[in-house]
Amino acid sequence: MKVSTTFLSSKDIPKDLMLLDKTDTDYIHVDVMDGKFVSNKTMPFREMKHISDYTSKRLDIHLMVNEPSKYIPLYAELNAEYITFQIEIDEDIEKDLKMIKDYSIKCGLAIKPDTKVSSLIPYLPYLDLILVMSVEPGKGGQSFIVESENKIKEVRALLNSYNLDTIISVDGGINDKTVAMCHDADMVAAGSYIVLSDNFQEKISSLRK
């Protein structure tokens, strides 16, 4: 199981990024919120762009915004492996996915807990990653929605039916207990479980078992 660590719940972001840089976390998960798609708002890009001053880890960007097309060119400047945005937006999804690909960055779509898995079908040819939200997007520290286990299985079955190797990531309420419900996934995005602990590496390792 790969681990992407989010600093959304961090009390000291620069310090925690430097500590995460010394761990074997696969990615730094960067939550970007515009205060519109979700009620919360993260720091502006002029601050976010300094992430790579503190860590050399590749970034796993998650855009929880109404207009990804405004953010993709900005975050494509960073050390991004993936840029993912929510499928529930009103923009031209295919156009936004192609925009990410044009930057030679892997692209993903995230689905909220109440979004049907079948909505992903038209975009499967473009996707490198599908992010299953196991909480309502917008804030850290929420509890894992148990029904997400079935949703992950449904996404896996969909990918298998098309013989695709798109990876599945799960985001929300991830800890050493709930990770067992993500066994059909390839990666988990974990935040408060790691960054609010006294030993980042120990927590990251506990998610890989």
C-alpha positions as CSV (number, residue, x, y, z in Angstrom):
1,M,0.0,0.0,0.0
2,K,1.4,3.4,-1.0
3,V,1.0,6.3,1.4
4,S,0.3,9.9,0.5
5,T,0.6,12.2,3.6
6,T,-1.6,15.3,3.8
7,F,-0.6,18.3,6.1
8,L,-4.2,19.7,6.3
9,S,-4.3,19.1,10.0
10,S,-0.7,20.3,10.6
11,K,0.0,22.8,13.3
12,D,3.4,23.8,11.9
13,I,3.5,23.1,8.1
14,P,7.2,23.8,7.4
15,K,8.4,21.7,10.3
16,D,6.1,18.8,9.4
17,L,7.1,18.9,5.8
18,M,10.7,18.7,6.8
19,L,9.9,15.8,9.1
20,L,7.9,14.0,6.3
21,D,10.8,14.5,4.0
22,K,12.8,12.1,6.2
23,T,10.2,9.4,6.1
24,D,9.4,6.9,3.3
25,T,6.0,8.4,2.6
26,D,5.5,8.1,-1.2
27,Y,3.9,11.5,-1.7
28,I,2.8,14.7,0.0
29,H,-0.9,15.0,-0.5
30,V,-1.7,18.7,-1.1
31,D,-5.3,19.7,-0.4
32,V,-6.4,22.8,-2.3
33,M,-9.7,24.4,-1.3
34,D,-11.3,27.5,-2.7
35,G,-14.0,28.2,-0.1
36,K,-16.7,27.6,-2.8
37,F,-16.7,23.9,-3.7
38,V,-16.2,23.3,0.0
39,S,-16.6,25.8,2.8
40,N,-13.0,25.8,3.9
41,K,-10.2,27.6,2.2
42,T,-6.5,26.7,2.1
43,M,-3.6,29.0,1.9
44,P,-3.1,30.8,-1.5
45,F,-0.8,29.5,-4.2
46,R,1.8,32.2,-3.4
47,E,2.3,30.3,-0.1
48,M,1.7,26.8,-1.4
49,K,4.4,27.1,-4.0
50,H,7.0,27.1,-1.2
51,I,6.2,23.4,-0.3
52,S,9.2,22.2,-2.3
53,D,11.5,24.4,-0.1
54,Y,10.8,22.0,2.7
55,T,10.5,18.6,1.0
56,S,11.7,16.9,-2.2
57,K,8.9,14.4,-2.1
58,R,6.7,14.3,-5.2
59,L,3.3,16.0,-4.7
60,D,-0.2,14.4,-5.0
61,I,-2.4,17.5,-5.6
62,H,-6.1,17.3,-4.8
63,L,-8.1,20.3,-6.1
64,M,-11.4,20.7,-4.2
65,V,-12.3,23.8,-6.3
66,N,-15.1,24.9,-8.6
67,E,-12.8,25.9,-11.4
68,P,-9.8,23.5,-11.7
69,S,-8.8,25.1,-15.0
70,K,-7.6,28.2,-13.0
71,Y,-5.5,26.1,-10.6
72,I,-4.0,23.5,-12.9
73,P,-1.4,25.8,-14.6
74,L,-0.3,27.0,-11.2
75,Y,0.2,23.6,-9.5
76,A,1.7,22.2,-12.7
77,E,4.7,24.4,-11.8
78,L,5.4,22.4,-8.7
79,N,6.9,18.9,-8.2
80,A,3.5,17.2,-9.0
81,E,3.2,13.5,-9.8
82,Y,-0.6,13.7,-9.8
83,I,-3.2,16.4,-10.1
84,T,-6.7,15.3,-9.2
85,F,-9.9,17.3,-9.1
86,Q,-13.5,16.5,-8.2
87,I,-15.9,15.0,-10.7
88,E,-18.8,17.0,-9.3
89,I,-17.7,20.3,-10.9
90,D,-19.5,22.2,-13.7
91,E,-16.5,22.7,-15.9
92,D,-15.6,20.6,-19.0
93,I,-14.0,17.6,-17.2
94,E,-12.4,16.1,-20.3
95,K,-10.8,19.4,-21.2
96,D,-9.4,19.8,-17.7
97,L,-8.0,16.2,-17.7
98,K,-6.3,16.9,-21.1
99,M,-4.9,20.1,-19.7
100,I,-3.2,18.2,-16.9
101,K,-1.8,15.6,-19.4
102,D,-0.4,18.5,-21.5
103,Y,1.9,19.3,-18.6
104,S,3.1,15.6,-18.6
105,I,1.5,15.2,-15.2
106,K,-0.7,12.2,-14.2
107,C,-4.3,13.1,-13.8
108,G,-7.1,11.9,-11.5
109,L,-10.7,12.3,-10.6
110,A,-12.1,12.3,-7.1
111,I,-15.6,11.2,-6.2
112,K,-17.6,12.2,-3.1
113,P,-19.2,9.6,-0.9
114,D,-22.7,10.1,-2.5
115,T,-21.4,10.2,-6.2
116,K,-22.1,7.2,-8.3
117,V,-19.1,5.2,-9.5
118,S,-20.7,4.9,-13.0
119,S,-20.1,8.7,-13.4
120,L,-16.4,7.9,-13.9
121,I,-17.0,5.7,-17.1
122,P,-16.7,8.5,-19.7
123,Y,-13.4,9.6,-18.4
124,L,-11.7,6.2,-17.7
125,P,-9.4,6.4,-20.8
126,Y,-7.8,9.6,-19.4
127,L,-7.3,8.6,-15.8
128,D,-4.2,7.6,-14.0
129,L,-5.8,7.7,-10.6
130,I,-9.3,7.6,-9.0
131,L,-9.6,9.1,-5.6
132,V,-12.4,7.7,-3.4
133,M,-13.4,10.2,-0.8
134,S,-14.2,8.2,2.4
135,V,-15.3,11.4,4.1
136,E,-17.1,14.5,2.9
137,P,-14.4,16.7,1.3
138,G,-13.5,19.9,3.0
139,K,-11.8,19.3,6.3
140,G,-9.3,17.0,8.1
141,G,-9.9,14.8,11.1
142,Q,-13.2,13.3,10.0
143,S,-14.2,9.6,10.6
144,F,-14.0,7.1,7.8
145,I,-17.4,6.3,6.2
146,V,-17.7,2.6,6.5
147,E,-19.7,2.2,3.3
148,S,-16.6,3.4,1.5
149,E,-15.3,-0.1,1.5
150,N,-18.0,-1.2,-0.9
151,K,-17.4,1.8,-3.1
152,I,-13.7,1.0,-3.4
153,K,-14.6,-2.6,-4.4
154,E,-17.0,-1.2,-7.0
155,V,-14.3,1.1,-8.5
156,R,-11.9,-1.9,-8.6
157,A,-14.5,-4.0,-10.4
158,L,-15.1,-1.2,-12.9
159,L,-11.4,-0.9,-13.6
160,N,-11.0,-4.7,-13.9
161,S,-14.0,-4.8,-16.4
162,Y,-12.1,-2.5,-18.7
163,N,-8.7,-4.1,-17.9
164,L,-7.3,-0.8,-16.7
165,D,-4.3,-0.3,-14.4
166,T,-5.5,3.0,-13.1
167,I,-4.6,3.3,-9.4
168,I,-7.2,3.7,-6.6
169,S,-6.5,6.1,-3.8
170,V,-8.7,6.6,-0.7
171,D,-8.8,9.8,1.3
172,G,-10.5,10.5,4.6
173,G,-10.3,9.1,8.1
174,I,-7.4,6.8,7.3
175,N,-5.7,5.1,10.3
176,D,-4.2,1.7,11.2
177,K,-7.8,0.3,11.7
178,T,-9.6,1.8,8.7
179,V,-6.8,1.0,6.3
180,A,-8.0,-2.7,6.5
181,M,-11.2,-1.5,4.7
182,C,-9.1,-0.2,1.8
183,H,-7.5,-3.5,0.8
184,D,-8.8,-3.1,-2.8
185,A,-7.0,0.3,-3.1
186,D,-3.4,1.0,-4.1
187,M,-2.8,4.1,-2.0
188,V,-4.3,5.9,1.0
189,A,-4.1,9.6,1.8
190,A,-3.7,10.1,5.5
191,G,-3.3,13.3,7.5
192,S,-4.1,13.8,11.2
193,Y,-3.3,10.1,12.0
194,I,0.3,10.9,10.9
195,V,1.0,14.6,11.4
196,L,-0.6,14.8,14.8
197,S,1.5,11.9,16.1
198,D,4.9,11.8,17.8
199,N,6.4,9.4,15.2
200,F,5.5,10.0,11.6
201,Q,7.5,7.0,10.2
202,E,5.9,4.6,12.7
203,K,2.4,5.7,11.6
204,I,3.2,5.6,7.9
205,S,4.6,2.1,8.3
206,S,1.5,0.9,10.1
207,L,-0.6,1.8,7.0
208,R,1.5,-0.3,4.7
209,K,0.8,-3.7,6.3
